Amino acid sequence: MRDLVDDLHAAEPGDPVARVRAAQKMALPKRFYTDVSVGEGPQDEGGGFTILLDGRPVRTPARRLLAVPTRALAEAMAREWAAQGAQIDPFTMPLTRLVNVAIDRVAPEVEAVRDEVVRYAGSDLVFYRAAGPQTLVERQARHWDGVLDWMRARHGAPFFLAQGIRHVAQPEASLAKVAALVPAQPLALAAVHSMTTLMGSALLALAVADGALETPAAWDAAHVDEDFNREQWGDDATATARRAARRTEMDAAARLLELLRS
């Protein structure tokens, strides 16, 4: 299982479709356990709640204990393990995969990951508006202005807008407000980082994390331009499959945040 997950994470981590294709090229491991349960992690490894397969705790690809702070999250991951059939398919276990990333990759480099989210905010999707047609201009405003209003009214962070792709430097004070919103807890940070990269918007991700925006609304906001183009030119099968895979990742990240609050 460790080798399989390592290979899948190495296969273009920002592209869920590429990871699915990589998985299809390798044989999935057979299910080696019967019983799945939740137990308390040993105190000398941080405690929390862990997944037990036939009484033995699961470990991450880096051999760290797969332990989380809430029982609700552990139980949700346990359901993913219990739902496996004759073979173990990591792509039907999005919560487990994201928690693995949080423990193995995010926790050792929390500040670097937080800085990356803030860098996204410096050139956030919602700042760059179309000059036309008017229907697209209005649609962008309808989906994007709310998150800017939330940042300005709730957090005192105004931002500049631009037309086209010309970079516009944002106020340092506003970016500092963004930085203060980015979580430092590795699991929550992994979820926010995942949503940021999937949507191309740190502000949309942080609005979801704060409860200011529902996940479906954020997802629609992130795809305003794409949806407009699809209406004009029709669907592309590859793009549709890629979007569906990314939506699975998005829902897992939002679900992780919800379960952390349980």
LUMMARTI-525593 format. One line per 8 residues: number of its first residue (from 1); their letters; for each residue x, y, z of N, C-alpha, C. Coordinates in steps of 0.02 Angstrom, whole numbers. Example, Ala and Ser with C-alpha at 12.3 -4.5 7.8 and 13.67 -1.06 7.14 Angstrom:
REM LUMMARTI-525593
1	AS	660/-284/390/615/-225/390/660/-165/390 ~ 642/-112/354/684/-53/357/645/2/394
//
This chain:
REM LUMMARTI-525593
1	MRDLVDDL	42/-60/0/0/0/0/43/63/0 ~ 99/61/37/142/119/41/170/137/-28 ~ 196/88/-64/224/101/-129/172/128/-178 ~ 112/100/-175/59/122/-219/43/195/-207 ~ 33/215/-145/15/284/-130/72/331/-147 ~ 134/310/-134/191/352/-154/190/366/-228 ~ 179/315/-269/178/323/-341/123/369/-363 ~ 65/363/-332/8/404/-352/19/477/-334
9	HAAEPGDP	48/490/-276/63/559/-257/115/589/-303 ~ 161/548/-328/215/573/-371/190/590/-441 ~ 132/565/-460/106/574/-527/67/639/-533 ~ 104/694/-545/73/759/-555/20/774/-502 ~ 42/791/-440/-4/798/-384/-58/851/-395 ~ -47/899/-441/-98/949/-452/-151/929/-503 ~ -145/870/-531/-189/848/-585/-223/782/-568 ~ -284/783/-543/-317/721/-523/-326/672/-580
17	VARVRAAQ	-339/697/-641/-347/652/-697/-282/615/-712 ~ -226/650/-708/-161/617/-719/-149/564/-667 ~ -171/576/-605/-161/526/-553/-205/465/-566 ~ -266/477/-590/-309/420/-607/-277/378/-661 ~ -250/409/-712/-219/372/-766/-158/333/-741 ~ -120/365/-695/-63/330/-667/-85/268/-628 ~ -140/275/-592/-165/218/-553/-187/162/-598 ~ -215/179/-656/-239/128/-702/-183/87/-732
25	KMALPKRF	-122/114/-730/-65/78/-759/-34/28/-711 ~ -55/28/-649/-26/-17/-600/-79/-60/-568 ~ -58/-118/-546/-105/-164/-513/-120/-139/-443 ~ -184/-135/-427/-204/-115/-360/-192/-172/-312 ~ -172/-157/-250/-160/-210/-201/-225/-243/-178 ~ -220/-305/-161/-278/-340/-135/-293/-317/-64 ~ -356/-318/-47/-375/-303/22/-347/-357/68 ~ -312/-335/120/-277/-382/164/-307/-384/234
33	YTDVSVGE	-364/-351/244/-393/-345/311/-467/-362/307 ~ -494/-378/365/-566/-393/369/-603/-339/408 ~ -578/-324/468/-613/-279/513/-582/-209/511 ~ -624/-157/511/-602/-88/514/-634/-55/574 ~ -594/-22/616/-621/11/675/-581/74/688 ~ -604/113/736/-570/174/758/-545/164/829 ~ -483/184/841/-455/179/908/-418/242/926 ~ -397/247/988/-358/304/1010/-284/292/996
41	GPQDEGGG	-252/343/968/-181/337/953/-139/339/1016 ~ -80/307/1015/-37/307/1074/-12/377/1090 ~ -8/393/1153/12/460/1174/82/478/1151 ~ 126/428/1147/195/443/1127/200/458/1053 ~ 144/450/1015/143/469/945/90/523/932 ~ 73/559/984/29/617/976/-44/606/994 ~ -63/543/1009/-132/531/1029/-180/538/971 ~ -239/566/984/-290/574/933/-326/509/920
49	FTILLDGR	-355/504/861/-393/445/841/-364/417/777 ~ -359/352/775/-328/319/717/-372/264/689 ~ -354/240/630/-391/187/597/-356/121/613 ~ -395/71/632/-368/5/647/-393/-45/595 ~ -347/-80/564/-363/-134/517/-346/-199/551 ~ -398/-237/568/-389/-298/608/-348/-284/671 ~ -362/-226/701/-331/-207/764/-264/-173/758 ~ -238/-166/698/-172/-136/689/-180/-66/659
57	PVRTPARR	-145/-15/687/-154/53/663/-125/64/593 ~ -159/104/554/-136/121/487/-82/174/491 ~ -33/169/447/19/220/443/19/252/374 ~ 47/312/372/51/350/309/105/321/265 ~ 110/345/202/165/322/160/234/334/190 ~ 242/386/231/306/400/264/312/364/331 ~ 266/318/345/267/276/404/252/313/468 ~ 218/371/462/193/405/521/124/377/538
65	LLAVPTRA	105/382/601/39/359/622/-15/400/588 ~ -64/367/558/-120/402/527/-170/419/583 ~ -158/475/616/-199/495/673/-227/565/662 ~ -289/576/684/-322/640/674/-353/662/741 ~ -368/727/748/-389/753/814/-462/740/831 ~ -505/723/783/-576/713/800/-597/642/781 ~ -641/615/822/-667/548/807/-709/549/743 ~ -745/603/732/-787/607/672/-746/599/608
73	LAEAMARE	-687/631/606/-644/624/548/-617/553/542 ~ -596/525/598/-571/456/597/-624/408/573 ~ -685/417/595/-740/373/575/-755/380/500 ~ -750/441/474/-761/451/402/-707/416/361 ~ -645/420/384/-591/385/349/-600/309/356 ~ -621/287/414/-633/215/424/-685/188/375 ~ -735/229/361/-786/208/312/-756/200/243 ~ -708/242/226/-674/234/161/-637/167/158
81	WAAQGAQI	-602/149/212/-567/85/214/-615/27/213 ~ -670/33/250/-718/-22/253/-753/-33/186 ~ -760/20/146/-796/16/83/-755/-16/27 ~ -691/-28/39/-650/-59/-13/-673/-130/-27 ~ -668/-150/-91/-688/-217/-110/-629/-265/-106 ~ -622/-306/-157/-568/-355/-158/-500/-321/-166 ~ -500/-261/-195/-439/-222/-204/-446/-155/-169 ~ -388/-124/-154/-387/-59/-121/-373/-6/-174
89	DPFTMPLT	-421/38/-184/-415/91/-234/-410/159/-198 ~ -350/188/-195/-342/251/-159/-386/308/-184 ~ -407/304/-247/-447/359/-274/-519/357/-253 ~ -539/306/-217/-604/305/-184/-597/322/-110 ~ -538/348/-91/-524/364/-21/-496/435/-17 ~ -534/486/-40/-505/553/-44/-488/584/24 ~ -526/569/76/-509/596/142/-444/566/167 ~ -437/500/160/-375/468/183/-315/495/145
97	RLVNVAID	-322/505/80/-266/531/41/-247/601/63 ~ -297/644/76/-282/712/96/-251/714/165 ~ -274/672/210/-243/670/277/-171/644/272 ~ -158/596/229/-89/573/218/-45/631/197 ~ -70/671/149/-31/729/126/-19/778/183 ~ -71/790/223/-64/837/279/-11/815/328 ~ -10/751/344/37/725/393/108/721/366 ~ 114/695/305/181/682/277/213/742/244
105	RVAPEVEA	172/785/213/201/838/172/189/908/201 ~ 130/919/228/114/987/252/143/999/321 ~ 134/953/367/157/963/436/231/981/441 ~ 276/949/402/347/967/408/363/1036/378 ~ 318/1066/339/333/1129/305/273/1177/308 ~ 247/1185/368/186/1225/377/195/1296/350 ~ 248/1330/369/256/1400/349/264/1407/274 ~ 299/1361/242/307/1364/169/240/1355/134
113	VRDEVVRY	198/1310/160/133/1299/130/87/1359/141 ~ 90/1387/201/50/1447/215/71/1504/169 ~ 136/1512/159/160/1565/114/135/1555/43 ~ 130/1493/22/106/1480/-46/34/1501/-55 ~ -7/1489/-4/-77/1511/-7/-80/1587/-13 ~ -39/1622/26/-38/1696/23/-15/1719/-46 ~ 34/1685/-76/56/1703/-143/-1/1697/-194 ~ -42/1645/-187/-100/1639/-230/-145/1701/-222
121	AGSDLVFY	-154/1723/-160/-197/1781/-148/-169/1843/-182 ~ -104/1847/-191/-75/1905/-223/-96/1913/-295 ~ -115/1859/-327/-140/1863/-397/-203/1821/-403 ~ -248/1832/-357/-308/1790/-351/-353/1796/-412 ~ -385/1740/-427/-432/1737/-483/-482/1794/-483 ~ -509/1810/-424/-566/1856/-421/-546/1929/-434 ~ -481/1944/-439/-460/2012/-452/-462/2029/-527 ~ -459/1980/-569/-447/1992/-641/-512/1983/-680
129	RAAGPQTL	-538/2039/-704/-604/2040/-735/-600/2047/-811 ~ -649/2019/-844/-653/2025/-916/-677/2094/-936 ~ -653/2117/-994/-677/2181/-1021/-744/2171/-1056 ~ -760/2111/-1076/-823/2095/-1111/-822/2022/-1129 ~ -878/1996/-1152/-943/2029/-1162/-977/2046/-1095 ~ -1028/2087/-1099/-1060/2111/-1039/-1089/2056/-996 ~ -1115/2003/-1028/-1143/1948/-989/-1090/1915/-945 ~ -1028/1908/-971/-974/1879/-931/-953/1927/-876
137	VERQARHW	-949/1992/-892/-931/2043/-842/-980/2040/-783 ~ -1044/2036/-798/-1095/2034/-746/-1092/1969/-707 ~ -1078/1915/-741/-1074/1850/-707/-1015/1848/-659 ~ -958/1874/-681/-900/1877/-636/-916/1919/-574 ~ -947/1976/-584/-964/2019/-527/-1012/1984/-480 ~ -1060/1949/-507/-1110/1915/-465/-1078/1860/-422 ~ -1030/1825/-450/-999/1770/-413/-939/1792/-370 ~ -906/1845/-390/-842/1862/-357/-845/1920/-309
145	DGVLDWMR	-891/1967/-321/-892/2027/-279/-907/2011/-206 ~ -947/1959/-194/-965/1942/-125/-905/1925/-82 ~ -857/1888/-110/-799/1869/-70/-754/1930/-57 ~ -752/1977/-105/-714/2038/-94/-748/2082/-42 ~ -815/2083/-43/-851/2121/9/-838/2090/77 ~ -836/2024/81/-823/1989/144/-753/2006/171 ~ -704/2007/127/-636/2023/149/-631/2096/173 ~ -665/2140/138/-661/2211/156/-701/2226/220
153	ARHGAPFF	-762/2202/224/-806/2218/281/-788/2179/343 ~ -772/2115/335/-760/2071/393/-688/2076/417 ~ -641/2084/370/-570/2080/389/-530/2143/373 ~ -564/2194/348/-529/2257/334/-476/2251/282 ~ -490/2212/230/-440/2198/178/-468/2214/109 ~ -459/2276/85/-480/2293/17/-428/2270/-34 ~ -451/2259/-95/-406/2238/-149/-422/2278/-212 ~ -372/2281/-257/-380/2315/-321/-402/2264/-374
161	LAQGIRHV	-444/2287/-420/-465/2246/-476/-430/2269/-540 ~ -428/2224/-589/-396/2240/-653/-435/2205/-708 ~ -428/2231/-768/-456/2198/-827/-399/2162/-863 ~ -416/2103/-889/-365/2065/-924/-319/2028/-877 ~ -258/2015/-900/-211/1975/-861/-152/2015/-835 ~ -152/2081/-845/-97/2123/-820/-96/2119/-744 ~ -36/2103/-717/-31/2095/-645/-40/2161/-609 ~ -79/2160/-555/-89/2218/-513/-66/2201/-443
169	AQPEASLA	-19/2240/-417/5/2227/-349/-50/2245/-299 ~ -58/2201/-250/-110/2210/-199/-80/2242/-136 ~ -121/2277/-97/-95/2309/-36/-64/2258/12 ~ -5/2274/36/29/2228/82/-12/2218/145 ~ -46/2270/168/-87/2263/228/-144/2213/217 ~ -172/2212/157/-226/2165/143/-199/2094/138 ~ -140/2086/109/-111/2019/105/-92/1994/175 ~ -74/2040/219/-60/2021/288/-123/1995/322
177	KVAALVPA	-180/2026/305/-244/2002/332/-259/1932/306 ~ -244/1920/243/-252/1853/215/-209/1803/253 ~ -146/1821/264/-100/1776/298/-126/1757/367 ~ -159/1805/400/-185/1790/467/-242/1741/465 ~ -276/1735/407/-332/1689/400/-310/1618/382 ~ -250/1611/355/-227/1545/333/-211/1502/394 ~ -243/1444/401/-232/1404/461/-162/1378/467 ~ -139/1368/529/-74/1339/541/-79/1265/559
185	QPLALAAV	-139/1242/578/-148/1171/594/-141/1132/529 ~ -97/1081/526/-81/1048/462/-140/1020/424 ~ -188/990/458/-245/960/423/-288/1015/390 ~ -304/1066/429/-344/1122/401/-305/1157/346 ~ -240/1165/355/-198/1198/305/-197/1157/241 ~ -191/1092/247/-191/1049/187/-257/1057/149 ~ -312/1062/185/-377/1070/153/-381/1138/117 ~ -360/1191/150/-362/1258/120/-315/1261/60
193	HSMTTLMG	-256/1233/66/-209/1233/10/-237/1194/-49 ~ -267/1137/-36/-297/1097/-89/-351/1137/-125 ~ -396/1168/-88/-449/1207/-118/-421/1266/-157 ~ -370/1298/-131/-339/1355/-165/-312/1335/-233 ~ -275/1281/-236/-246/1260/-299/-299/1233/-347 ~ -350/1201/-321/-403/1175/-364/-444/1231/-396 ~ -455/1285/-359/-497/1340/-383/-457/1398/-412 ~ -392/1400/-398/-352/1457/-420/-367/1520/-380
201	SALLALAV	-394/1511/-320/-414/1568/-279/-406/1553/-206 ~ -361/1589/-174/-354/1583/-101/-413/1614/-65 ~ -441/1667/-93/-496/1701/-59/-559/1658/-58 ~ -573/1624/-113/-630/1578/-113/-619/1521/-63 ~ -558/1495/-61/-544/1440/-14/-551/1463/58 ~ -526/1522/74/-531/1547/142/-603/1564/161 ~ -642/1585/113/-713/1599/126/-750/1535/143 ~ -733/1480/109/-763/1415/126/-741/1394/195
209	ADGALETP	-676/1401/210/-650/1380/275/-681/1420/332 ~ -697/1482/319/-726/1526/370/-801/1516/378 ~ -832/1481/329/-904/1473/331/-941/1530/298 ~ -905/1576/265/-937/1633/232/-964/1615/164 ~ -944/1557/137/-965/1536/70/-974/1461/70 ~ -1030/1438/41/-1041/1366/35/-997/1337/-20 ~ -979/1274/-12/-935/1242/-60/-961/1244/-132 ~ -1025/1227/-145/-1049/1231/-214/-1044/1301/-244
217	AAWDAAHV	-1058/1352/-203/-1054/1420/-228/-982/1439/-244 ~ -935/1417/-202/-864/1431/-216/-842/1396/-280 ~ -864/1334/-288/-845/1296/-348/-872/1330/-411 ~ -934/1352/-409/-963/1387/-466/-925/1452/-479 ~ -906/1487/-426/-870/1550/-434/-802/1538/-467 ~ -771/1483/-451/-705/1468/-479/-708/1450/-552 ~ -768/1433/-577/-775/1409/-646/-819/1455/-688 ~ -824/1518/-670/-865/1564/-708/-841/1569/-780
225	DEDFNREQ	-777/1580/-790/-751/1587/-858/-758/1522/-897 ~ -742/1466/-864/-746/1401/-897/-818/1386/-918 ~ -866/1400/-873/-935/1386/-889/-960/1431/-946 ~ -937/1493/-946/-957/1538/-1000/-932/1512/-1067 ~ -870/1489/-1069/-842/1462/-1131/-877/1398/-1152 ~ -895/1357/-1104/-931/1295/-1121/-999/1311/-1152 ~ -1030/1363/-1128/-1094/1382/-1157/-1087/1407/-1229 ~ -1029/1438/-1243/-1018/1464/-1310/-995/1410/-1359
233	WGDDATAT	-953/1364/-1335/-919/1318/-1381/-935/1245/-1369 ~ -971/1230/-1316/-989/1161/-1302/-939/1128/-1254 ~ -957/1067/-1233/-916/1030/-1185/-858/995/-1219 ~ -804/986/-1181/-748/945/-1203/-743/887/-1154 ~ -741/825/-1180/-744/766/-1137/-686/763/-1087 ~ -626/780/-1110/-568/778/-1066/-575/830/-1010 ~ -596/890/-1029/-604/943/-979/-658/925/-929 ~ -711/894/-953/-765/874/-908/-742/821/-858
241	ARRAARRT	-703/773/-881/-676/721/-836/-628/752/-786 ~ -587/797/-809/-539/830/-764/-576/869/-710 ~ -629/904/-730/-667/944/-682/-701/900/-631 ~ -728/843/-652/-761/797/-606/-712/770/-555 ~ -651/753/-577/-601/728/-531/-580/782/-481 ~ -573/843/-506/-555/898/-461/-610/913/-412 ~ -673/905/-432/-728/918/-386/-727/867/-329 ~ -708/806/-343/-702/756/-290/-650/778/-239
249	EMDAAARL	-594/805/-263/-542/830/-218/-568/890/-177 ~ -604/933/-210/-632/992/-177/-680/972/-121 ~ -724/927/-136/-773/905/-86/-738/872/-27 ~ -685/834/-40/-648/802/14/-616/854/60 ~ -588/907/30/-556/960/70/-608/996/113 ~ -665/1012/84/-717/1046/122/-743/1000/177 ~ -751/936/161/-774/888/211/-724/881/268 ~ -661/882/252/-609/879/304/-616/937/353
257	LELLRS	-626/997/327/-634/1054/371/-696/1046/416 ~ -749/1021/387/-810/1010/425/-799/960/481 ~ -764/906/465/-753/853/514/-704/874/568 ~ -659/920/553/-614/946/604/-652/987/656 ~ -708/1017/634/-748/1057/680/-797/1015/721 ~ -805/952/702/-854/909/735/-834/894/807
//
